[in-house]
């Protein structure tokens, strides 16, 4: 049985992961907390998180209710 995409942990993980770069580009305060190479480390962590979530995913998602 499929589940709606809004119930997907992978979907919400990626939404949350997309927020930091958006904030960093638009809010000066966030940049102070990311050291040089911080984006590279961040993207590696996001990729690792996606790989992990894909390994524990057993249910396909759907867009329509």
Secondary structure, DSSP 8 states (H G I E B T S, - for coil): --EEGGG-HHHHHHHHHHHHHHHHHH-HHHHTTS-TTHHHHHHHHHHHHHHHHHHH--S-EES--
